[in-house]
């Protein structure tokens, strides 16, 4: 069984080199503050691999509105309003 490393906010401040070694080794570290869980810290390479895929909004828009959107986009009204002042 793999146990997650635990560190305090104080450790982050005063013993970061030790925590950085854990991160480089691929450990995920639970950060606590006053005895309560505050956050999880992991190596940036691991975080990007674990992050979910972003939705494809363009294909969703095409699926919802197959004929496209009709009318003047709201952004043009905003641009026109800004030009008046």
Residue pairs with C-beta under 8 A, 6 or more apart in sequence:
4 27
4 28
4 29
4 30
4 40
5 22
5 27
5 28
5 29
5 30
6 29
6 30
6 32
7 15
7 19
7 29
7 30
7 31
7 32
7 41
8 31
8 32
8 33
9 31
9 32
9 33
9 38
11 18
11 19
12 19
12 31
19 29
19 41
22 29
23 29
23 41
23 42
23 43
24 43
26 43
26 46
27 42
28 40
28 41
28 42
28 46
29 40
29 41
29 42
30 37
30 39
30 40
30 41
31 37
31 38
31 39
31 40
31 41
32 38
42 50
